[in-house]
Amino acid sequence: MKVIELKNIDVRFDDELIIKDFNISFDQGKFYTLLGPSGCGKTTILNTIAGFVTPEKGEIILHNENVIDLPASERRVNTVFQDYSLFPHLNVAENVGFGLRLKNMEAKSIDNKVKEMLSLVELSGFDKKRVDELSGGQKQRVAIARALAMDPEVLLLDEPLSALDYKLRQSMQYMLKQIQQELNITFIFVTHDQEEALVLSDFIYVLKDGEIMQAGIAKDIYDEPENEFVANFIGQSNIIDAIMLDDYKVEFLNHRFDCVDSGFGSNTRAKVVIRPEDFKINRDDQQLQVTVVSSLFKGQQFELICDTISGEQLLVHTTIQIEEGAEISLSLDAADIHVINDSE
Amino acid sequence: MTANKRVYNLFITWIIVFSIIPFVLILILSFFDGHGRFTVDNYIKVFDPLYLKLILSSVVNATIITVACSVLIIPLTYLITLQRKSSLWLTLFLIPTWVNLLLKVYAFLGILGSDGIINQIITSFGGQPVDFLFDIKGFIIVTVYIYMPFMMLPLYNTIIKIPKNVIKAAKDLGASETQVFFKVVLPLCKNAIASGVTLVFIPSLSIFMISRLVTGNKVMTLGTAIEQQFLVTGDWNLGSAIAIVLIAIMLIFNFVVQGSSNWQIRRREYEK
């Protein structure tokens, strides 16, 4: 069931149309991520849903109702900001209860709701603390509790974890995912961090210049990038010029490979995307001869840069230690070769 | 002697010459009579009903002026900060402070006079002319106008620093524009309001030039009383005693206002 849908949205800032004829929809109870580099329009889309940006045209359908003319204060969506944006003159409980007090709820029910929300974000007992006594992670948890206290249909999260350090970010990711599943409401999470997107999301929209480059579940986005941008942006990739000889047959690096892609026509220029960890070393079929020019230990794996005979460079990840200067042969499974259109 | 030490000595000398010595002189004068004999009579006189009434009316007038300034300027400053070119707007409002005080007061004599522009407008709508001059109304209007910028500056500097996302968060949680102002902006301006109020209230207690020019001394302030003792009656000792009482009122006010606002805590929040 769709909870929110944007139809034919145009957004203009200072004479520049930054979002053009944009369409996107979100189902009830799922964790979505809008993923893209800065300037891709992801925050603008979030602000459009929240009501902070007024589109020039289009519709925003929230539960079958066009809310485009409703101000932010009257939309049943709430936002968690990157910089927390807590009210510095109020304590933790007053921050969480801010929206409820505006609704003129009874003091007793506000109290209960605030307690419930603080326990949800594991901050029980912090009620009376001043917000400037909290750490960054605690502040962001207060901000999450404050937004969720409003019982929103959709929670919008604008890069909420990017100001936190790596370890804290991981535990917050886990907490967000848990809260989302527990409350079963729609989360729309904006980030430029692809790892975060892959870990958290049920569904990812990859954006570039105000357009959706690919939409899908995390595994498909990673395993089957539809274009060079997605292949480059998500994880590390080797993107190699190729010729699609026929359905299921592709030639690159002067070798012919079997693949699982079809429908490109015969003898068509294309590109192949190969993830560095998909290369297999020292096997006999479909061999590529390469020279290792650099070998770096990266913790879980070695990162090799290899030169092919035709002068291309390949990035290869392996758990086996291989010295610089070694000559090795690489092979690929048909399923690990992803053919995409040559965008040039 | 290091450079720091020299600057420090300069400050100390400044304070001694321009603050402490004059204050001590006034304090000494206030405890003597015209023949150089020690007495507390001057203070007894200050607290007789004539001067007590004067003290009271000075405090009441200063309060009216301060409240009027706050009610006008706090929302106005908030509106200015919402504009795209807010610093330009601020400058436009502050330009009148560049003009000499006396000139501004004279200009008001023309504007508020019985056939001034305001009364012309009132009578053109069939109303009765209003006596602004020689009346407390004129005094309040002119003083509020003169002191407005002192209220505006600290407020502007505070409001402009409130992160935009804090305002957005309030709206996101259901606050209307009015609620944003009263529930978020106003509480965050507590310290700015305290300094604005101090900057308006304290000088308002001792205004005498405006009251003389606009009301012909019909409105008397403590400032007027001090001026008269020194320049008209020639009773420097009584004038000094009134001045000491005035300083005492100012100090008490200052402590009360500064005490009610806690500079340290709010500062810290923004510096993070």
Interface residues (C-beta under 8 A of the other chain):
Chain A: A50 G51 F52 P71 A72 S73 E74 N78 T79 F81 D83 S85 L86 F87 P88 H89 F98 G99 L102 K103 R130 V131 D132 A143 R146 A147 M150
Chain B: P163 N165 V166 K168 A169 A170 K171 D172 L173 G174 A175 S176 Q179 K183 V184 P187 L188 K190 I265 R266 R268 E269 Y270 K272
